[in-house]
Amino acid sequence: MRRTLLVVLLSHDSRTILLERRPGEDAWWPLRVDVPPHRSYTRTAHRWQRQQKRHTGVRRCSVTGRLTVRTPEGRSDYLVVILKLARPEAAEAFSLSARWWPIADADAVTVFPRELGSLMTGYVEGWIPDGPITLDA
């Protein structure tokens, strides 16, 4: 089983999200952080935030999404965490293969998870309640 933290960075004005597409991939993804065995998603998220020292204005939002994907190799579990920036930042500050996407455009491109655009729209507009939700189909 593989566990991955998906860090969705929400811009300071809540209009765009940071997505990356690594070479050879078709889909745009939130930032990916592998979760080591015997480490929690929460601890991994806190460690990632600490490593981003120059971004002191990053704060965690109260909505998290869980997703499990079955693959021929086994199972991959994902936890989607939304982090909001307090000030503008260049995409390159986080990933060389990333760019800022308007939230409204997230459904028009291939993203992973597919529900990311709807999740972010619901979060920004306030109709997704605080707390954990599942993104499984």
Rosetta silent file (secondary structure, phi, psi, omega in degrees, C-alpha in Angstrom):
SEQUENCE: MRRTLLVVLLSHDSRTILLERRPGEDAWWPLRVDVPPHRSYTRTAHRWQRQQKRHTGVRRCSVTGRLTVRTPEGRSDYLVVILKLARPEAAEAFSLSARWWPIADADAVTVFPRELGSLMTGYVEGWIPDGPITLDA
SCORE:     score description
SCORE:     0.000 S_00000001
   1 L     0.000  133.495  177.765    0.000    0.000    0.000 S_00000001
   2 E  -109.047  136.002  178.699    1.289    3.425   -0.934 S_00000001
   3 E  -119.609  132.332 -177.377    0.245    6.531    1.015 S_00000001
   4 E  -135.526  135.039  173.271    0.544   10.023   -0.405 S_00000001
   5 E   -91.029  126.220  176.153   -0.309   13.426    0.975 S_00000001
   6 E  -104.159  111.933 -177.129   -1.744   15.736   -1.699 S_00000001
   7 E   -95.759  111.469  177.149   -1.077   19.340   -0.717 S_00000001
   8 E   -96.049  110.892  177.283   -3.489   21.736   -2.432 S_00000001
   9 E   -88.520  122.516  178.417   -2.115   25.250   -2.144 S_00000001
  10 E  -100.342  130.076 -177.643   -4.858   27.845   -2.316 S_00000001
  11 L   -62.963  161.885 -177.996   -3.773   31.332   -3.320 S_00000001
  12 L   -58.106  -28.132 -179.235   -4.051   34.215   -0.887 S_00000001
  13 L   -96.966    5.504  178.299   -7.120   35.513   -2.768 S_00000001
  14 L    60.168   28.920  179.236   -8.810   32.051   -2.907 S_00000001
  15 L  -106.233  -27.088 -175.586   -9.064   32.180   -6.710 S_00000001
  16 E  -129.789  159.374  174.802   -6.335   29.784   -7.827 S_00000001
  17 E  -126.823  151.752 -179.972   -4.741   26.508   -6.793 S_00000001
  18 E   -91.008  123.381  177.633   -1.228   25.264   -7.448 S_00000001
  19 E  -127.908  148.143  178.139   -1.055   22.157   -9.639 S_00000001
  20 E  -125.194  150.603  174.441    1.944   20.386  -11.103 S_00000001
  21 L  -130.978  109.795 -179.257    2.428   18.093  -14.062 S_00000001
  22 L   -76.581  155.683 -179.785    5.624   16.123  -13.972 S_00000001
  23 L   -52.989  134.965  178.896    7.319   15.071  -17.226 S_00000001
  24 L    86.183   -2.177 -179.902    5.529   12.169  -18.898 S_00000001
  25 L  -101.480  151.032  177.104    2.230   12.704  -17.043 S_00000001
  26 L   -95.252  -31.917 -174.140   -1.100   13.692  -18.573 S_00000001
  27 L   -94.892  152.093  171.053   -2.868   14.899  -15.444 S_00000001
  28 E   -90.787  136.179 -175.831   -2.256   17.954  -13.266 S_00000001
  29 E  -124.686  155.324  164.231   -1.829   17.071   -9.581 S_00000001
  30 L   -66.080  171.308  177.121   -1.622   18.894   -6.258 S_00000001
  31 E   -63.524  135.727 -176.762    1.853   18.769   -4.722 S_00000001
  32 E  -106.676  133.331  177.581    2.664   15.186   -3.715 S_00000001
  33 E  -130.662  117.995  177.700    4.404   14.180   -0.512 S_00000001
  34 E   -68.049  138.425  178.499    5.083   10.505    0.165 S_00000001
  35 L   -99.051  114.293 -179.199    4.034    9.407    3.652 S_00000001
  36 L   -62.754  154.827  175.710    6.709    7.145    5.157 S_00000001
  37 L   -56.754  144.696  177.175    5.636    3.886    6.812 S_00000001
  38 L    65.939   16.552  174.523    4.604    4.322   10.452 S_00000001
  39 L  -118.993  141.960 -178.459    4.174    8.102   10.044 S_00000001
  40 L   -81.695  160.204  174.426    0.769    9.768   10.106 S_00000001
  41 H   -61.174  -41.227 -178.309   -0.616   12.052    7.419 S_00000001
  42 H   -61.884  -46.750  179.728   -0.847   14.819   10.014 S_00000001
  43 H   -63.288  -39.173  178.153    2.783   14.519   11.027 S_00000001
  44 H   -64.506  -42.014  179.040    3.824   14.454    7.359 S_00000001
  45 H   -63.532  -43.738  179.049    1.761   17.591    6.644 S_00000001
  46 H   -63.914  -40.083  179.096    3.296   19.431    9.621 S_00000001
  47 H   -64.831  -43.066  178.908    6.792   18.406    8.548 S_00000001
  48 H   -60.327  -43.816  178.523    6.162   19.614    4.983 S_00000001
  49 H   -61.690  -41.548  178.092    4.930   22.957    6.322 S_00000001
  50 H   -63.178  -36.334  179.452    8.027   23.301    8.512 S_00000001
  51 H   -68.565  -21.180  178.600   10.227   22.606    5.492 S_00000001
  52 L   -92.330   47.612 -173.596    8.540   25.491    3.694 S_00000001
  53 L   -51.136  -37.977 -176.497   10.033   27.978    6.203 S_00000001
  54 L   -68.244  -12.875 -179.070   10.046   30.839    3.735 S_00000001
  55 L  -107.305   63.651 -175.557    6.263   30.518    3.481 S_00000001
  56 L   -65.889  -17.075 -178.650    5.370   31.434    7.029 S_00000001
  57 L   -88.222   10.456  179.178    1.916   32.531    5.926 S_00000001
  58 L   -79.655  125.106  177.499    0.800   29.010    4.954 S_00000001
  59 E  -129.631  145.877 -176.460   -2.106   27.898    7.109 S_00000001
  60 E   -81.125  136.719  177.095   -4.022   24.661    7.128 S_00000001
  61 E   -90.837  170.285 -171.146   -7.694   24.677    6.285 S_00000001
  62 E   -92.188    0.432  179.656  -10.252   22.537    8.052 S_00000001
  63 E  -105.250  129.954  173.444  -11.333   20.355    5.104 S_00000001
  64 E  -129.205  144.401  179.643   -9.443   17.193    4.218 S_00000001
  65 E  -117.418  138.361  177.592  -10.362   14.650    1.570 S_00000001
  66 E  -110.308  142.146 -178.807   -9.592   10.929    1.571 S_00000001
  67 E  -147.640  134.687  175.021   -9.289    8.853   -1.583 S_00000001
  68 E  -119.573  131.372  179.933   -8.328    5.219   -2.224 S_00000001
  69 E  -122.066  127.721  176.065   -7.326    4.045   -5.706 S_00000001
  70 E   -89.926  132.809  178.792   -6.964    0.386   -6.634 S_00000001
  71 E  -128.917  165.319  176.822   -4.165   -0.368   -9.083 S_00000001
  72 L   -59.587  -27.868  179.787   -2.751   -3.596  -10.523 S_00000001
  73 L   -81.467  -12.001 -177.619    0.191   -3.154   -8.136 S_00000001
  74 E   143.940 -134.949 -175.175   -2.042   -2.815   -5.083 S_00000001
  75 E  -127.777  141.535  173.902   -3.706    0.111   -3.366 S_00000001
  76 E  -121.020  127.504  177.606   -2.823    3.784   -3.124 S_00000001
  77 E  -107.851  137.502 -179.429   -4.282    5.931   -0.370 S_00000001
  78 E  -127.339  143.765  170.174   -4.343    9.711   -0.636 S_00000001
  79 E  -122.062  123.003  179.311   -5.147   12.448    1.822 S_00000001
  80 E   -95.024  122.303  179.512   -5.942   15.845    0.306 S_00000001
  81 E  -119.815  132.021  179.403   -4.993   18.757    2.560 S_00000001
  82 E   -98.151  126.416  175.648   -5.802   22.367    1.695 S_00000001
  83 E  -121.174  130.987 -178.897   -3.243   24.994    2.684 S_00000001
  84 E  -104.386  135.610  178.567   -3.967   28.664    2.140 S_00000001
  85 L   -87.346  144.044  179.914   -1.253   31.214    1.436 S_00000001
  86 L   -86.973  -17.127 -178.709   -1.305   34.557    3.216 S_00000001
  87 L  -147.679  163.063  179.236    0.464   36.387    0.382 S_00000001
  88 L   -61.525  142.999  176.664    1.199   35.898   -3.339 S_00000001
  89 L  -139.931  145.833  174.574    3.885   33.343   -4.186 S_00000001
  90 L   -74.379  145.016  178.886    5.400   32.231   -7.481 S_00000001
  91 H   -58.340  -36.139 -177.946    4.633   28.654   -8.495 S_00000001
  92 H   -63.564  -18.063  178.084    8.367   27.992   -8.843 S_00000001
  93 H   -66.896  -21.183 -177.665    8.776   28.543   -5.110 S_00000001
  94 L  -111.278  -35.853 -176.838    7.093   25.163   -4.587 S_00000001
  95 L  -162.279  136.143  179.496    7.736   23.164   -7.774 S_00000001
  96 L   -72.988  -17.193 -179.640    9.438   23.804  -11.110 S_00000001
  97 L  -105.864   22.788 -176.249    6.704   21.858  -12.907 S_00000001
  98 E  -112.063  160.293  171.595    3.779   23.724  -11.301 S_00000001
  99 E  -152.030  158.605  178.196    1.529   26.595  -12.237 S_00000001
 100 E   -81.534  130.331  178.043   -1.407   28.435  -10.713 S_00000001
 101 E  -116.832  135.027  171.023   -4.793   27.364  -12.121 S_00000001
 102 E   -60.179  137.406 -179.063   -8.067   29.214  -11.644 S_00000001
 103 H   -57.176  -37.901 -179.669  -10.314   26.986   -9.552 S_00000001
 104 H   -62.618  -23.771 -179.221  -13.075   27.349  -12.152 S_00000001
 105 H   -89.610   -8.252 -175.619  -10.746   25.797  -14.767 S_00000001
 106 L   -63.504  -29.214  178.313   -9.832   22.727  -12.697 S_00000001
 107 L   -80.524  -15.723 -177.104  -12.808   20.777  -14.072 S_00000001
 108 L   -87.743  -14.143  178.432  -11.864   21.670  -17.674 S_00000001
 109 L  -115.176  168.236  177.718   -8.425   20.017  -17.529 S_00000001
 110 L   -80.169  112.821  178.805   -7.340   16.547  -16.496 S_00000001
 111 E  -123.523  158.454  172.134   -6.658   16.709  -12.760 S_00000001
 112 L  -125.661  129.508   -7.016   -6.127   14.131  -10.049 S_00000001
 113 L   -72.850  156.800 -177.544   -8.289   13.548   -8.194 S_00000001
 114 L   -54.730  -32.451 -175.685  -11.118   14.210  -10.665 S_00000001
 115 L   -82.273    3.929 -173.496  -13.204   15.797   -7.905 S_00000001
 116 H   -60.264  -43.833  179.041  -10.567   18.406   -7.045 S_00000001
 117 H   -59.745  -45.277  178.972  -12.293   21.279   -8.856 S_00000001
 118 H   -66.131  -40.457  177.790  -15.600   20.563   -7.121 S_00000001
 119 H   -59.862  -46.615 -176.853  -13.882   20.141   -3.747 S_00000001
 120 H   -70.929  -37.716  175.693  -12.123   23.481   -4.063 S_00000001
 121 H   -61.378  -46.247  179.327  -15.214   25.294   -5.369 S_00000001
 122 H   -63.063  -38.724  178.522  -17.224   23.914   -2.447 S_00000001
 123 H   -65.417  -50.480 -176.558  -14.548   24.885    0.031 S_00000001
 124 H   -64.973  -39.104 -179.072  -14.153   28.444   -1.269 S_00000001
 125 H   -81.580  -10.249  174.154  -17.913   29.003   -1.581 S_00000001
 126 L    86.828   12.769 -179.736  -18.517   27.535    1.867 S_00000001
 127 L   -99.822    1.624  169.498  -20.898   24.670    1.035 S_00000001
 128 L   -99.891  124.903 -176.445  -18.516   21.862    1.993 S_00000001
 129 L   -70.639  158.687  176.323  -18.592   21.480    5.782 S_00000001
 130 L   -62.858  149.740  175.599  -15.468   21.524    7.917 S_00000001
 131 E   111.629 -176.508 -178.167  -13.824   18.186    8.592 S_00000001
 132 E   -77.688  143.730  174.537  -12.855   15.080    6.661 S_00000001
 133 E  -133.273  162.419  176.541  -14.745   13.981    3.545 S_00000001
 134 E  -105.214  141.569  177.737  -14.320   11.043    1.190 S_00000001
 135 L  -108.024    5.440  178.235  -13.601   11.498   -2.500 S_00000001
 136 L   -64.871  144.358  178.828  -14.085    7.800   -3.318 S_00000001
 137 L   -73.543    0.000    0.000  -16.602    7.097   -6.058 S_00000001
